[in-house]
Amino acid sequence: MNDFPLEATPIHVPDGVLDDLQQRLALTRWPDDVGNEDWYYGVRREYLQELVEYWRTEYDWRKAEAAINRYEHYRVEVDGVPVHFLRKAGVGPNPVPLILTHGWPWTFWHWSRVIDPLADPGAYGGDPADAFDVIVPSLPGFGFSTPLPDHPEMNFWKVADLWHSLMTETLGYSKYAAAGCDVGALVTGQLGHKYADELYAMHIGSGLKLDLFTGDRGWDLSGGNPIPEGLPPAVHARIVELEKRFAVHLAVHVLDPSTLSYGLSDSPAGMLAWLLQRWRSWSDNGGDLETVFSKDDLLTHAMIFWVNNAIGTSIRTYANNNRYPWSPSHDRHPAIEAPTGITFVAHENPPGISTDRRVQHFLDSDRAGWYNHENLTAHPVGGHFIPWEIPAEWTADLRRTFRPHRP
């Protein structure tokens, strides 16, 4: 498709929103945080206070906004839902349309390190035949896909329907490729389940089951089961580490999202703390978060939540994944019929599983049978934010998935 059917509109945040933010940052009331030098109780006040002061006195949103606006931005309504997306036109003999779906606490900008190589591989030492026409939306209720007052029930499988309408009806693609991580992997998986015939293939950052959030305890990854006795100490410690990493996040987001949202929507420091803890514990940073995200990076992602008052509607997604559970569109096997590539990273290795055993561990699990998998790769580095943390590896994996399926 040579002529794109929409007119681009750059991102612009009104000055009044930025002025209000400045006042709120200056008036932050800080809690005591005695005995938290090791982050045992959560985000350490000293680091958060330093970051908030940088936000107030040095961070430049207009500079970040200009970088974001190097790309084309569009805002449309899809089935009555506001959808913002970024686009980078492919440069090659036959670019394939590719939709990239982020997760939480991601923004569309977490894809920024792979957009250019995917769209223009020849400019990055790759083969122009691997080019994609890259579409990067903000999930409904996230970032600039706001506000979302008329769709309080939005969840991952409903987003998949919107994405399919966006790609095939709004943008006019007859067939497309899809990729995603975190919640975006569930959205992409649903596309591969319900719309497999209209996907070339798909690539995801984890092999989750689409019924992950189904059931009375969808907020508890352990299913309420105790840690087995007699495990090797390292395996026991890894189980505790992973449960601590995700337990409060899932429980609060699934069970009490609105209550949390009042504080996070009112206090930029509070919102930043909630996001920061996930960015710190989920990324492969070796104990130094700023080796993965600079202060400017952290604050740009935080700003995309803040300036759109999106934190509450973004969190609500989790509760809706459980309240409106996934149900299959067909009973064929595998449930996800689209050819699927998966990238695994070391920071998320299961207890007792090393990187060299990660792929086989997946194949032996009850998750493998969900997918028509054909390109499984495990990396010895990288955390939850894969295209941000290891962009070259992610790009190579994704290209390899799609090569056999290009028209």
C-alpha positions in Angstrom: 0.0 0.0 0.0 1.8 3.1 -1.2 -0.6 5.9 0.0 -1.3 6.0 3.7 -4.9 6.8 4.3 -4.5 9.2 7.2 -3.0 12.6 8.0 -0.3 12.7 10.7 -0.7 15.0 13.7 2.3 15.6 16.0 2.2 15.0 19.7 1.9 18.2 21.7 1.2 18.5 25.5 -0.3 21.9 26.5 1.9 24.2 28.6 -0.8 24.2 31.3 -0.3 20.5 31.9 3.4 21.0 32.3 2.9 24.0 34.7 0.5 21.9 36.9 3.1 19.1 37.0 5.8 21.6 38.2 3.6 22.7 41.1 2.7 19.2 42.2 6.4 18.1 42.1 7.4 21.2 44.2 4.7 20.4 46.8 5.4 16.7 47.2 5.0 15.5 50.8 7.5 12.8 51.6 7.0 9.9 54.0 9.6 8.6 56.4 11.6 5.7 54.9 13.9 4.6 57.7 15.8 1.4 57.2 15.1 1.1 53.5 18.6 1.5 52.1 18.4 -1.9 50.5 14.9 -1.3 48.9 13.5 -4.1 51.1 10.3 -2.1 51.7 10.0 -0.9 48.1 11.3 2.2 46.4 14.0 4.0 48.4 13.1 7.6 49.2 16.6 8.9 48.6 16.6 7.7 45.0 13.0 8.8 44.3 13.6 12.2 45.8 16.7 12.7 43.6 14.7 11.6 40.5 11.8 13.9 41.4 14.1 16.9 41.8 15.7 16.1 38.4 12.2 15.9 37.0 11.3 19.3 38.4 14.6 21.2 37.6 16.4 19.5 34.7 14.2 17.2 32.7 13.0 18.6 29.4 9.7 17.2 28.1 9.8 19.4 24.9 13.1 17.7 24.0 11.6 14.3 24.5 8.5 15.4 22.6 10.6 16.5 19.6 12.3 13.1 19.6 9.0 11.3 19.6 7.7 13.6 16.8 10.5 12.4 14.5 7.9 9.8 13.7 4.4 10.1 12.2 1.6 10.1 14.8 -2.1 9.4 14.2 -5.2 9.5 16.4 -8.3 7.6 15.2 -11.4 6.1 16.6 -11.8 2.3 16.1 -15.2 1.0 17.0 -15.7 4.1 19.2 -12.4 3.7 21.0 -9.7 6.4 20.8 -6.4 4.9 19.4 -3.1 6.7 19.0 -0.4 5.1 17.0 3.1 5.8 15.7 4.1 4.9 12.2 7.4 4.4 10.4 7.1 3.5 6.7 9.1 0.6 5.6 12.1 1.0 3.3 12.6 -2.1 1.1 11.3 -3.9 -1.9 8.1 -5.2 -0.2 7.6 -4.0 3.4 5.2 -6.1 5.5 2.8 -4.2 7.8 3.7 -5.0 11.4 1.8 -4.0 14.5 3.8 -3.9 17.8 1.9 -4.0 21.1 3.4 -2.9 24.4 2.6 -4.0 27.9 2.5 -2.4 31.4 4.2 -0.3 32.7 5.3 0.1 29.1 4.4 2.9 26.7 4.5 2.8 22.9 8.0 4.5 23.3 9.5 1.3 24.7 9.6 0.1 21.1 11.6 3.1 20.0 14.9 1.3 19.9 13.7 -1.2 17.3 11.4 0.8 15.1 14.1 2.2 12.8 16.0 -1.1 12.2 12.7 -2.9 11.6 11.5 -0.3 9.1 14.8 0.3 7.4 17.1 -2.7 7.9 19.4 -1.6 5.0 20.4 1.5 7.0 21.4 -0.7 9.9 23.5 -3.3 8.1 20.6 -5.6 7.4 18.7 -6.9 4.3 16.1 -4.5 2.9 14.0 -7.5 2.1 13.3 -7.7 5.9 11.6 -4.3 6.0 8.4 -3.7 7.8 5.8 -0.9 7.7 5.8 -0.4 11.5 2.7 0.5 13.4 3.0 1.1 17.1 -0.2 1.9 18.9 -0.8 2.9 22.5 -3.1 0.4 24.2 -6.6 1.9 24.9 -6.4 3.8 28.2 -2.7 4.1 27.9 -0.6 7.1 26.8 -2.3 9.1 24.1 -5.1 6.5 23.5 -7.1 8.4 26.1 -9.5 9.3 27.6 -11.5 6.0 27.9 -14.6 6.9 29.8 -17.1 5.0 27.7 -15.2 1.7 27.6 -14.5 0.7 31.3 -14.4 -3.0 30.3 -11.4 -2.9 28.0 -9.1 -5.9 28.2 -6.5 -7.7 26.1 -8.8 -9.8 23.9 -11.0 -6.8 23.2 -7.9 -4.9 22.2 -7.1 -7.6 19.7 -10.4 -7.0 18.0 -9.6 -3.3 17.8 -6.2 -3.9 16.4 -7.6 -6.2 13.7 -10.1 -3.5 12.8 -7.3 -0.9 12.8 -5.1 -2.9 10.5 -7.7 -4.3 8.1 -10.4 -1.7 8.0 -8.9 1.7 9.0 -5.5 1.1 7.4 -6.6 -1.3 4.6 -4.1 -4.0 5.0 -5.4 -7.4 3.8 -2.8 -9.3 5.8 -0.3 -8.2 8.5 2.3 -9.3 11.0 2.1 -8.9 14.8 4.4 -8.8 17.7 4.2 -8.0 21.4 5.5 -8.4 25.0 3.8 -8.6 28.4 0.1 -7.7 28.0 1.0 -7.1 24.3 2.0 -10.8 24.1 -1.6 -11.7 25.1 -3.0 -9.3 22.6 -0.8 -10.7 19.9 -1.6 -14.2 21.0 -5.3 -13.5 20.7 -4.7 -12.1 17.1 -3.0 -15.4 16.4 -5.9 -17.3 17.8 -8.9 -15.5 16.4 -7.4 -14.0 13.2 -4.7 -16.4 12.2 -5.6 -16.5 8.5 -5.0 -12.8 8.3 -1.6 -12.8 10.0 1.6 -13.7 8.2 3.0 -14.8 11.6 3.6 -13.4 15.1 6.4 -12.9 17.5 6.2 -12.5 21.2 8.4 -12.0 24.3 6.9 -14.8 26.4 4.8 -17.9 25.9 1.8 -17.1 28.1 -1.5 -19.0 28.0 -4.5 -16.9 26.9 -6.5 -18.0 30.0 -3.8 -16.7 32.3 -6.1 -14.3 34.2 -9.1 -16.7 34.2 -10.5 -17.9 37.5 -11.1 -16.8 41.1 -7.4 -16.4 41.8 -6.3 -14.9 38.5 -4.2 -12.5 40.6 -2.1 -15.2 42.1 0.5 -16.8 39.9 1.1 -19.6 42.4 -2.5 -20.6 42.4 -2.5 -20.5 46.2 -0.1 -23.4 46.4 2.7 -23.4 49.0 6.3 -23.6 48.0 7.2 -27.4 47.9 9.4 -28.6 50.7 12.9 -30.0 50.0 13.9 -27.8 47.1 17.5 -26.9 46.5 18.2 -23.6 48.3 18.8 -21.7 45.0 15.5 -22.9 43.5 13.6 -22.0 46.7 15.2 -18.5 46.7 14.3 -18.0 43.0 10.7 -18.9 43.6 10.5 -16.4 46.4 12.3 -13.8 44.3 9.8 -14.2 41.4 6.8 -14.2 43.6 7.9 -11.0 45.3 8.5 -9.5 41.9 5.0 -10.0 40.7 2.7 -10.7 43.7 1.8 -7.2 44.9 1.7 -5.9 41.3 -0.9 -8.5 40.1 -2.9 -8.6 43.3 -3.5 -4.8 43.5 -4.0 -4.3 39.8 -6.6 -7.1 39.6 -8.3 -6.6 42.9 -8.2 -2.9 43.7 -7.1 -0.8 40.7 -9.4 2.2 41.3 -8.4 2.7 44.9 -4.8 2.8 44.0 -5.5 5.1 41.1 -6.7 8.0 43.2 -3.3 8.5 44.8 -1.3 7.8 41.6 -3.4 10.2 39.5 -3.0 13.0 42.1 0.7 12.7 42.9 3.3 12.5 40.2 5.9 11.4 42.8 3.5 8.6 43.8 2.9 7.5 40.3 6.6 7.5 39.5 7.3 5.4 42.5 4.8 2.7 41.5 6.2 2.6 37.9 9.8 2.8 39.1 9.5 -0.3 41.3 8.4 -2.4 38.3 11.1 -0.9 36.0 13.7 -1.6 38.6 12.7 -5.2 39.6 11.7 -6.4 36.1 14.7 -5.2 34.1 18.1 -6.9 33.9 20.0 -4.0 35.5 22.5 -5.8 37.8 21.4 -3.5 40.7 21.8 -0.2 38.8 18.6 0.8 37.1 20.3 3.6 35.1 22.3 1.1 33.1 19.0 0.2 31.4 17.0 3.4 31.8 18.6 6.8 32.1 16.8 9.4 34.3 15.5 11.0 31.1 14.3 7.6 29.8 12.4 6.9 33.1 10.8 10.3 33.1 9.8 10.3 29.4 7.9 7.0 30.0 6.4 8.4 33.2 5.4 11.6 31.4 3.4 9.6 28.8 1.3 8.2 31.7 1.1 11.5 33.6 0.2 14.0 30.9 -2.7 11.9 29.7 -4.0 11.0 33.2 -3.7 7.4 32.0 -2.4 5.6 35.0 -5.9 4.6 36.3 -7.2 3.3 33.0 -4.0 1.5 32.2 -4.1 -0.4 35.6 -7.8 -1.3 35.1 -6.8 -3.6 32.2 -5.6 -6.2 34.7 -8.9 -6.3 36.5 -10.8 -6.6 33.2 -8.7 -9.4 32.0 -10.1 -11.3 35.0 -13.6 -9.8 35.3 -14.3 -10.5 31.6 -12.4 -13.7 31.1 -11.0 -15.0 27.8 -13.0 -17.6 25.9 -11.9 -19.4 22.8 -13.1 -18.5 19.3 -12.6 -22.0 18.1 -11.7 -25.5 19.5 -8.8 -26.3 17.1 -5.3 -27.1 18.3 -3.1 -25.4 18.8 -5.4 -22.6 20.0 -2.9 -20.0 18.6 -2.6 -21.2 15.0 -0.5 -18.4 13.6 3.2 -19.3 13.1 4.9 -18.1 16.3 8.4 -17.0 17.3 9.2 -16.5 21.0 12.1 -14.7 22.6 13.1 -15.7 26.2 15.4 -13.7 28.4 17.5 -14.7 31.4 16.1 -12.3 34.0 12.8 -14.3 33.7 14.2 -17.8 33.7 12.0 -20.1 35.8 13.4 -21.5 39.1 16.2 -24.0 38.5 16.2 -23.4 34.7 19.3 -22.0 33.0 19.3 -20.2 29.7 20.6 -23.3 27.8 17.6 -25.3 29.1 15.0 -22.5 28.7 13.6 -23.6 25.3 13.3 -27.2 26.3 11.6 -26.2 29.5 9.0 -24.3 27.5 8.5 -27.3 25.2 7.9 -29.6 28.2 5.4 -27.2 29.8 1.7 -26.9 29.4 2.2 -23.6 27.5 3.9 -25.0 24.4 0.7 -26.7 23.2 -1.0 -23.4 22.9 1.2 -22.2 20.1 2.2 -23.1 16.5 5.7 -22.3 17.5 8.7 -22.5 15.1 11.4 -20.0 16.2 12.2 -20.2 19.9 15.3 -18.4 21.2 16.7 -17.9 24.7 19.2 -15.2 25.5 21.6 -15.1 28.5 20.8 -11.4 29.1 17.8 -9.2 29.0 14.8 -8.5 31.2 11.1 -7.9 30.8 11.4 -4.9 28.5 13.0 -6.9 25.7 13.0 -4.6 22.7 14.3 -1.8 24.9 16.9 -3.8 26.8 18.3 -6.1 24.0 17.0 -4.4 20.8 19.5 -6.1 18.4 18.6 -9.6 19.7 14.9 -8.9 19.6 15.1 -7.5 16.0 17.1 -10.5 14.8 14.7 -13.0 16.4 11.7 -11.2 15.0 13.1 -11.0 11.4 13.9 -14.7 11.6 10.3 -15.5 12.5 8.8 -13.7 9.6 11.2 -14.5 6.8 9.6 -17.8 5.8 6.1 -16.2 5.8 6.6 -13.0 3.8 4.6 -12.7 0.5 
